[in-house]
Amino acid sequence: SIELVLDHDLVDRIKPGDRVQIVGVYRALATAASGQSSTSGVFKTVVLVNNIQILGRDVSHLTFSTDDVRTIRSLSKRKDILSILGRSMAPSIHGHDIIKKALALQLLSGCEKNLANGTHLRGDINILMVGDPSTAKSQLLRSA
């Protein structure tokens, strides 16, 4: 994977899951060692994005049977739907119930809102996951 750098009007134009075409400049940025003016010889590569064209979402492979729709509707009426979704996240990892629920909420995202005073609320949910080494943080994020 490669890091894309978007500035000014390009920020917030796309969301996770969007299929896009990117035009930009591929750059190798020198990273200076802490407190030194010279570089370490290691370069970080990024694309400085000039233009984004949204191609849409790839939903052509999604097919729902009538049983699927019926099951989804019955699950949506349950009071414990967040617990069900949390348990379905990374079932091989024991515990971390609150983190799993937070990841489920992040995947579902929030609602964008434009307030009367002109404020724009994105509706994206961000998570900062901090913990001891070897506590399944990376595996939980990969499963999401």
Backbone as a printed PyTorch tensor [residue, N CA C, xyz], in Angstrom:
tensor([[[  0.8380,  -1.1760,   0.0000],
         [  0.0000,   0.0000,   0.0000],
         [  0.8810,   1.2370,   0.0000]],

        [[  0.3020,   2.3160,  -0.4080],
         [  1.0390,   3.5750,  -0.4920],
         [  0.1800,   4.6770,   0.1110]],

        [[  0.8320,   5.6420,   0.7080],
         [  0.1210,   6.7300,   1.3590],
         [ -0.2200,   7.8090,   0.3330]],

        [[ -1.4640,   8.2760,   0.3680],
         [ -1.9160,   9.3570,  -0.4920],
         [ -2.0680,  10.6160,   0.3510]],

        [[ -1.6220,  11.7390,  -0.1690],
         [ -1.7290,  13.0080,   0.5450],
         [ -2.7280,  13.8780,  -0.2030]],

        [[ -3.8400,  14.2060,   0.4710],
         [ -4.8840,  15.0450,  -0.1110],
         [ -4.9460,  16.3530,   0.6550]],

        [[ -5.0320,  17.4580,  -0.0520],
         [ -5.0810,  18.7730,   0.5810],
         [ -6.3260,  19.5320,   0.1400]],

        [[ -6.6960,  20.5020,   0.9480],
         [ -7.7200,  21.5080,   0.6570],
         [ -9.0470,  20.9030,   0.2080]],

        [[ -9.4810,  21.1590,  -1.0180],
         [-10.8120,  20.7440,  -1.4600],
         [-10.9330,  19.2450,  -1.7140]],

        [[ -9.8260,  18.5190,  -1.7460],
         [ -9.8850,  17.0770,  -1.9840],
         [-10.2100,  16.2900,  -0.7130]],

        [[-10.0110,  16.9070,   0.4310],
         [-10.2670,  16.2410,   1.7020],
         [-11.7790,  16.0190,   1.8610]],

        [[-12.1590,  14.8740,   2.3620],
         [-13.5570,  14.4900,   2.6270],
         [-14.3960,  14.2930,   1.3640]],

        [[-13.7700,  14.1660,   0.2030],
         [-14.5550,  13.8970,  -1.0100],
         [-14.8690,  12.4220,  -1.1640]],

        [[-14.0560,  11.5650,  -0.5680],
         [-14.2530,  10.1270,  -0.7160],
         [-14.3800,   9.4810,   0.6490]],

        [[-14.9630,   8.2960,   0.6560],
         [-15.1610,   7.5390,   1.8870],
         [-14.6170,   6.1300,   1.6720]],

        [[-14.3240,   5.4140,   2.7590],
         [-13.8840,   4.0280,   2.6030],
         [-14.9070,   3.2180,   1.8170]],

        [[-14.4260,   2.4370,   0.8710],
         [-15.3050,   1.6300,   0.0360],
         [-15.5770,   2.2470,  -1.3230]],

        [[-15.3020,   3.5420,  -1.4980],
         [-15.4870,   4.1900,  -2.7960],
         [-14.4160,   3.7040,  -3.7640]],

        [[-14.8200,   3.4810,  -5.0020],
         [-13.8510,   3.1590,  -6.0560],
         [-13.5050,   4.4770,  -6.7280]],

        [[-12.2120,   4.7800,  -6.7720],
         [-11.7690,   6.0820,  -7.2620],
         [-10.6240,   5.9280,  -8.2370]],

        [[-10.4460,   6.9670,  -9.0450],
         [ -9.2740,   7.0870,  -9.9130],
         [ -8.5050,   8.3020,  -9.4180]],

        [[ -7.2280,   8.1060,  -9.1190],
         [ -6.3900,   9.1410,  -8.5250],
         [ -5.3600,   9.6020,  -9.5400]],

        [[ -5.1670,  10.9120,  -9.6250],
         [ -4.0880,  11.4930, -10.4190],
         [ -3.2230,  12.2790,  -9.4520]],

        [[ -1.9070,  12.0360,  -9.5040],
         [ -1.0320,  12.7360,  -8.5810],
         [  0.4270,  12.5760,  -8.9520]],

        [[  1.2610,  13.0630,  -8.0750],
         [  2.7060,  13.0270,  -8.2690],
         [  3.3010,  12.0570,  -7.2560]],

        [[  4.0550,  11.0800,  -7.7440],
         [  4.7150,  10.1100,  -6.8770],
         [  5.9890,  10.7500,  -6.3480]],

        [[  6.1190,  10.8140,  -5.0350],
         [  7.2620,  11.5010,  -4.4210],
         [  7.9550,  10.5980,  -3.4170]],

        [[  9.2510,  10.7050,  -3.3510],
         [ 10.0450,  10.0770,  -2.3010],
         [ 10.4730,  11.1820,  -1.3550]],

        [[ 10.0080,  11.1070,  -0.1140],
         [ 10.3220,  12.1330,   0.8750],
         [ 11.4040,  11.6120,   1.8070]],

        [[ 12.4630,  12.4010,   1.9690],
         [ 13.5400,  12.0170,   2.8680],
         [ 13.0870,  12.2080,   4.3040]],

        [[ 13.3770,  11.2300,   5.1390],
         [ 13.0400,  11.3400,   6.5530],
         [ 14.3150,  11.5580,   7.3320]],

        [[ 14.3760,  12.6390,   8.0770],
         [ 15.5530,  12.9460,   8.8730],
         [ 15.4740,  12.2020,  10.1940]],

        [[ 16.6370,  11.7080,  10.6290],
         [ 16.6900,  11.0610,  11.9380],
         [ 16.4430,  12.1160,  13.0060]],

        [[ 15.9620,  11.7090,  14.1510],
         [ 15.5740,  12.6670,  15.1860],
         [ 16.7490,  13.5510,  15.5940]],

        [[ 16.5740,  14.8490,  15.4290],
         [ 17.5690,  15.8220,  15.8390],
         [ 18.7190,  16.0120,  14.8710]],

        [[ 18.7170,  15.3240,  13.7440],
         [ 19.8140,  15.4560,  12.7910],
         [ 19.3210,  16.1850,  11.5550]],

        [[ 20.2330,  16.8980,  10.9190],
         [ 19.8450,  17.6240,   9.7110],
         [ 20.0040,  16.7750,   8.4630]],

        [[ 20.7950,  15.7150,   8.5060],
         [ 20.9700,  14.8590,   7.3280],
         [ 19.9750,  13.7060,   7.3730]],

        [[ 19.7860,  13.0730,   6.2510],
         [ 18.8240,  11.9790,   6.1770],
         [ 19.4970,  10.6520,   6.4770]],

        [[ 18.6960,   9.6610,   6.7640],
         [ 19.2150,   8.3340,   7.0990],
         [ 19.3790,   7.4530,   5.8660]],

        [[ 18.9720,   7.9380,   4.7000],
         [ 19.0220,   7.1290,   3.4890],
         [ 17.7370,   6.3590,   3.2470]],

        [[ 16.7850,   6.4680,   4.1540],
         [ 15.4900,   5.8100,   4.0040],
         [ 14.4920,   6.8610,   3.5370]],

        [[ 13.7630,   6.5330,   2.4770],
         [ 12.8160,   7.4760,   1.9160],
         [ 11.4010,   6.9350,   2.0380]],

        [[ 10.4870,   7.7940,   2.4380],
         [  9.0720,   7.4670,   2.5270],
         [  8.4390,   7.8730,   1.2040]],

        [[  7.6970,   6.9600,   0.5770],
         [  7.0770,   7.2770,  -0.7050],
         [  5.6040,   7.5920,  -0.5080]],

        [[  5.1550,   8.6450,  -1.1600],
         [  3.7620,   9.0830,  -1.0880],
         [  3.3230,   9.5350,  -2.4760]],

        [[  2.0210,   9.6770,  -2.6510],
         [  1.4640,  10.2870,  -3.8590],
         [  0.7830,  11.5750,  -3.4260]],

        [[  1.2170,  12.6990,  -3.9680],
         [  0.5810,  13.9850,  -3.7180],
         [ -0.5620,  14.0960,  -4.7200]],

        [[ -1.7910,  13.9720,  -4.2450],
         [ -2.9580,  13.8530,  -5.1120],
         [ -3.3690,  15.2150,  -5.6590]],

        [[ -3.5710,  15.2660,  -6.9880],
         [ -4.0330,  16.4750,  -7.6640],
         [ -5.5170,  16.4120,  -7.9960]],

        [[ -6.0220,  15.2050,  -8.2930],
         [ -7.4030,  15.0650,  -8.7390],
         [ -7.9440,  13.7040,  -8.3100]],

        [[ -9.2230,  13.6730,  -7.9710],
         [ -9.9200,  12.4330,  -7.6290],
         [-11.1680,  12.3440,  -8.4930]],

        [[-11.3240,  11.2090,  -9.1650],
         [-12.5590,  10.9560,  -9.9000],
         [-13.2360,   9.7610,  -9.2350]],

        [[-14.4430,   9.9650,  -8.7500],
         [-15.1770,   8.8950,  -8.0710],
         [-15.8330,   8.0170,  -9.1240]],

        [[-15.4860,   6.7310,  -9.0890],
         [-16.0270,   5.7880, -10.0620],
         [-17.2770,   5.0950,  -9.5410]],

        [[-17.5150,   5.1820,  -8.2430],
         [-18.6870,   4.5540,  -7.6340],
         [-18.2740,   3.4350,  -6.7180]],

        [[-19.2490,   2.6420,  -6.3600],
         [-19.0040,   1.4970,  -5.4920],
         [-19.2370,   0.2210,  -6.2630]],

        [[-18.4460,  -0.7790,  -5.9450],
         [-18.5830,  -2.0700,  -6.6060],
         [-19.5900,  -2.9150,  -5.8430]],

        [[-20.8490,  -2.7820,  -6.1990],
         [-21.9090,  -3.5480,  -5.5320],
         [-22.5130,  -4.5750,  -6.4810]],

        [[-21.8580,  -4.8060,  -7.6100],
         [-22.4220,  -5.7040,  -8.6100],
         [-22.4410,  -7.1600,  -8.1440]],

        [[-21.5790,  -7.5080,  -7.1960],
         [-21.5060,  -8.8980,  -6.7560],
         [-22.3960,  -9.1760,  -5.5520]],

        [[-23.1250,  -8.1950,  -5.0750],
         [-24.0000,  -8.4030,  -3.9330],
         [-25.3650,  -8.8940,  -4.4030]],

        [[-25.7290, -10.0570,  -3.9150],
         [-27.0630, -10.5790,  -4.2100],
         [-27.6630, -11.0460,  -2.8920]],

        [[-28.8970, -10.6230,  -2.6310],
         [-29.5920, -10.9990,  -1.4100],
         [-30.8170, -11.8140,  -1.7780]],

        [[-30.9230, -12.9780,  -1.1550],
         [-32.1270, -13.7810,  -1.3530],
         [-33.2270, -13.2340,  -0.4450]],

        [[-34.4230, -13.7130,  -0.6380],
         [-35.5290, -13.2640,   0.2120],
         [-35.3160, -13.7030,   1.6600]],

        [[-34.6710, -14.8550,   1.8530],
         [-34.3520, -15.3050,   3.2150],
         [-33.3380, -14.3670,   3.8690]],

        [[-32.3520, -13.8980,   3.0860],
         [-31.3640, -12.9560,   3.6220],
         [-32.0440, -11.6700,   4.0770]],

        [[-32.9180, -11.1530,   3.2500],
         [-33.6190,  -9.9070,   3.5830],
         [-34.4860, -10.1050,   4.8180]],

        [[-35.1540, -11.2210,   4.8970],
         [-36.0080, -11.5290,   6.0510],
         [-35.1600, -11.6110,   7.3290]],

        [[-34.0010, -12.2590,   7.2560],
         [-33.1090, -12.3830,   8.4100],
         [-32.5700, -11.0220,   8.8390]],

        [[-32.1770, -10.2010,   7.8850],
         [-31.6570,  -8.8640,   8.1870],
         [-32.7230,  -8.0150,   8.8590]],

        [[-33.9400,  -8.0730,   8.3470],
         [-35.0280,  -7.2850,   8.9440],
         [-35.3640,  -7.7640,  10.3530]],

        [[-35.3360,  -9.0780,  10.5760],
         [-35.6360,  -9.5770,  11.9220],
         [-34.5150,  -9.2120,  12.8930]],

        [[-33.2630,  -9.2390,  12.4400],
         [-32.1500,  -8.8250,  13.2980],
         [-32.2180,  -7.3340,  13.6200]],

        [[-32.6670,  -6.5330,  12.6630],
         [-32.7090,  -5.0830,  12.8850],
         [-33.7080,  -4.6850,  13.9650]],

        [[-34.6900,  -5.5240,  14.2290],
         [-35.7060,  -5.2210,  15.2340],
         [-35.2770,  -5.6290,  16.6450]],

        [[-34.1750,  -6.3720,  16.7650],
         [-33.7280,  -6.8430,  18.0770],
         [-33.0470,  -5.7370,  18.8640]],

        [[-33.2440,  -5.7320,  20.1670],
         [-32.6400,  -4.7270,  21.0500],
         [-31.1420,  -4.9700,  21.2450]],

        [[-30.7040,  -6.2320,  21.0980],
         [-29.3060,  -6.5770,  21.3430],
         [-28.4990,  -6.6960,  20.0440]],

        [[-28.8790,  -5.9320,  19.0250],
         [-28.2060,  -6.0350,  17.7230],
         [-26.7300,  -5.6530,  17.8140]],

        [[-26.3860,  -4.6810,  18.6480],
         [-24.9820,  -4.2840,  18.7690],
         [-24.1580,  -5.4140,  19.3780]],

        [[-24.7050,  -6.1190,  20.3450],
         [-24.0010,  -7.2670,  20.9310],
         [-23.8230,  -8.3770,  19.9070]],

        [[-24.8370,  -8.6060,  19.0940],
         [-24.7500,  -9.6430,  18.0530],
         [-23.6660,  -9.2770,  17.0400]],

        [[-23.6660,  -8.0260,  16.5930],
         [-22.6500,  -7.5990,  15.6390],
         [-21.2540,  -7.6510,  16.2530]],

        [[-21.1410,  -7.2630,  17.5250],
         [-19.8570,  -7.3200,  18.2100],
         [-19.3320,  -8.7390,  18.3240]],

        [[-20.2160,  -9.6850,  18.6320],
         [-19.7900, -11.0910,  18.7360],
         [-19.3860, -11.6610,  17.3810]],

        [[-19.9480, -11.1340,  16.3030],
         [-19.6060, -11.6510,  14.9850],
         [-18.2750, -11.1100,  14.4690]],

        [[-17.7470, -10.0750,  15.1230],
         [-16.4400,  -9.5210,  14.7410],
         [-15.3460, -10.3940,  15.3540]],

        [[-14.4600, -10.9190,  14.5350],
         [-13.3140, -11.7200,  14.9770],
         [-13.7220, -12.7440,  16.0470]],

        [[-14.5650, -13.7020,  15.7020],
         [-15.0310, -14.6640,  16.7080],
         [-13.9100, -15.5330,  17.2760]],

        [[-12.7700, -15.6230,  16.5920],
         [-11.6680, -16.4390,  17.0990],
         [-10.8980, -15.7460,  18.2180]],

        [[-11.1290, -14.4430,  18.4140],
         [-10.4470, -13.6910,  19.4670],
         [-11.3780, -13.6020,  20.6680]],

        [[-10.9160, -14.1000,  21.7990],
         [-11.7370, -14.1380,  23.0110],
         [-11.7050, -12.7810,  23.7210]],

        [[-12.8540, -12.3510,  24.2160],
         [-12.9300, -11.1080,  24.9860],
         [-12.9760,  -9.8820,  24.0930]],

        [[-12.5410,  -8.7600,  24.6300],
         [-12.5080,  -7.4700,  23.9240],
         [-13.8860,  -7.0860,  23.3810]],

        [[-14.9390,  -7.3510,  24.1370],
         [-16.3100,  -7.1160,  23.6610],
         [-16.5740,  -5.6550,  23.3310]],

        [[-16.0870,  -4.7410,  24.1560],
         [-16.3360,  -3.3160,  23.9130],
         [-15.6190,  -2.8530,  22.6460]],

        [[-14.3980,  -3.3370,  22.4390],
         [-13.6440,  -2.9620,  21.2350],
         [-14.3410,  -3.5120,  19.9910]],

        [[-14.8400,  -4.7360,  20.0730],
         [-15.5400,  -5.3350,  18.9370],
         [-16.8070,  -4.5540,  18.5980]],

        [[-17.5360,  -4.0960,  19.6180],
         [-18.7280,  -3.2800,  19.3740],
         [-18.3430,  -1.9430,  18.7400]],

        [[-17.2410,  -1.3560,  19.2030],
         [-16.7810,  -0.0870,  18.6300],
         [-16.3960,  -0.2670,  17.1660]],

        [[-15.7490,  -1.3750,  16.8310],
         [-15.3880,  -1.6310,  15.4380],
         [-16.6300,  -1.8460,  14.5750]],

        [[-17.6460,  -2.5050,  15.1250],
         [-18.8980,  -2.6820,  14.3810],
         [-19.5470,  -1.3330,  14.1140]],

        [[-19.5550,  -0.4520,  15.1110],
         [-20.1210,   0.8920,  14.9130],
         [-19.3120,   1.6850,  13.8870]],

        [[-17.9880,   1.5150,  13.9060],
         [-17.1540,   2.2250,  12.9400],
         [-17.4590,   1.7500,  11.5150]],

        [[-17.6560,   0.4480,  11.3470],
         [-17.9730,  -0.0760,  10.0170],
         [-19.3150,   0.4300,   9.5070]],

        [[-20.2870,   0.5560,  10.4190],
         [-21.5980,   1.0480,  10.0190],
         [-21.6010,   2.5480,   9.8080]],

        [[-20.6960,   3.2430,  10.4790],
         [-20.5020,   4.6900,  10.3730],
         [-21.6990,   5.4530,  10.9260]],

        [[-21.5500,   6.7410,  10.9640],
         [-22.6220,   7.6070,  11.4460],
         [-23.3130,   8.2840,  10.2850]],

        [[-24.0800,   9.3150,  10.5720],
         [-24.8040,  10.0640,   9.5520],
         [-24.1460,  11.4130,   9.3640]],

        [[-23.9610,  11.7970,   8.1100],
         [-23.4770,  13.1470,   7.8380],
         [-24.5790,  14.1310,   8.1500]],

        [[-24.1920,  15.2760,   8.7230],
         [-25.1880,  16.2920,   9.0530],
         [-24.6710,  17.6600,   8.6350]],

        [[-25.5510,  18.4660,   8.0730],
         [-25.2770,  19.8690,   7.7940],
         [-26.2110,  20.6820,   8.6850]],

        [[-25.6160,  21.3490,   9.6660],
         [-26.4090,  22.1070,  10.6270],
         [-26.8480,  23.4480,  10.0440]],

        [[-27.8200,  24.0570,  10.6730],
         [-28.3750,  25.3320,  10.1960],
         [-27.3370,  26.4480,  10.1880]],

        [[-26.3510,  26.3690,  11.0950],
         [-25.3370,  27.4240,  11.1350],
         [-24.2080,  27.2000,  10.1380]],

        [[-24.3310,  26.1790,   9.2690],
         [-23.3340,  25.9270,   8.2390],
         [-22.2730,  24.9200,   8.6250]],

        [[-22.3250,  24.4070,   9.8380],
         [-21.3510,  23.4210,  10.2860],
         [-21.6230,  22.0860,   9.6140]],

        [[-20.5560,  21.4310,   9.1580],
         [-20.6680,  20.1270,   8.5150],
         [-20.0740,  19.0740,   9.4460]],

        [[-20.8710,  18.0940,   9.8400],
         [-20.4080,  16.9760,  10.6650],
         [-20.2840,  15.7540,   9.7600]],

        [[-19.0770,  15.1910,   9.7050],
         [-18.8090,  14.1060,   8.7650],
         [-19.5430,  12.8180,   9.0640]],

        [[-19.6850,  12.4700,  10.3230],
         [-20.3550,  11.2200,  10.6580],
         [-19.4210,  10.0310,  10.7120]],

        [[-18.1450,  10.2230,  10.4020],
         [-17.1830,   9.1320,  10.4870],
         [-16.8140,   8.9000,  11.9440]],

        [[-16.6300,   7.6500,  12.3040],
         [-16.2530,   7.2940,  13.6630],
         [-14.7870,   6.8870,  13.6380]],

        [[-13.9690,   7.5540,  14.4490],
         [-12.5460,   7.2400,  14.5490],
         [-12.2820,   6.5060,  15.8540]],

        [[-11.3330,   5.5770,  15.8020],
         [-10.9800,   4.7940,  16.9770],
         [ -9.4790,   4.8510,  17.1780]],

        [[ -9.0710,   5.1160,  18.4190],
         [ -7.6750,   5.0170,  18.8050],
         [ -7.5720,   3.8000,  19.7080]],

        [[ -6.8530,   2.7770,  19.2390],
         [ -6.7350,   1.5510,  20.0000],
         [ -5.3180,   1.4650,  20.5640]],

        [[ -5.2130,   1.5550,  21.8840],
         [ -3.9360,   1.5260,  22.5690],
         [ -3.9460,   0.3690,  23.5450]],

        [[ -2.8350,  -0.3540,  23.6100],
         [ -2.7690,  -1.4580,  24.5610],
         [ -1.4100,  -2.1060,  24.5700]],

        [[ -1.2440,  -3.0410,  25.4640],
         [  0.0060,  -3.7750,  25.5860],
         [  0.2690,  -4.5700,  24.3100]],

        [[  1.5490,  -4.8990,  24.0540],
         [  1.8610,  -5.7490,  22.8950],
         [  1.1740,  -7.1100,  23.0200]],

        [[  0.8780,  -7.6960,  21.9050],
         [  0.2880,  -9.0380,  21.8230],
         [ -1.0860,  -9.1250,  22.4770]],

        [[ -1.9170,  -8.0890,  22.3080],
         [ -3.2840,  -8.1490,  22.8320],
         [ -4.3110,  -8.1140,  21.7080]],

        [[ -3.9340,  -8.5700,  20.5230],
         [ -4.8290,  -8.7680,  19.3770],
         [ -5.3370,  -7.4760,  18.7450]],

        [[ -4.6510,  -6.3500,  18.9460],
         [ -5.1070,  -5.0890,  18.3340],
         [ -5.0800,  -5.1820,  16.8090]],

        [[ -3.9830,  -5.6270,  16.2480],
         [ -3.8680,  -5.7090,  14.7880],
         [ -4.8450,  -6.7160,  14.1970]],

        [[ -5.0190,  -7.8470,  14.8680],
         [ -5.9390,  -8.8700,  14.3600],
         [ -7.3720,  -8.3540,  14.3730]],

        [[ -7.7450,  -7.5990,  15.4060],
         [ -9.0900,  -7.0330,  15.4440],
         [ -9.2980,  -6.0490,  14.3070]],

        [[ -8.3050,  -5.2000,  14.0460],
         [ -8.4340,  -4.2280,  12.9590],
         [ -8.4680,  -4.9150,  11.6040]],

        [[ -7.6930,  -5.9910,  11.4400],
         [ -7.7050,  -6.7120,  10.1660],
         [ -9.0540,  -7.3730,   9.9260]],

        [[ -9.6910,  -7.8540,  10.9880],
         [-10.9840,  -8.5300,  10.8160],
         [-12.0790,  -7.5460,  10.4270]],

        [[-11.8860,  -6.2700,  10.7950],
         [-12.8780,  -5.2520,  10.4540],
         [-12.6550,  -4.8780,   9.0340]]])
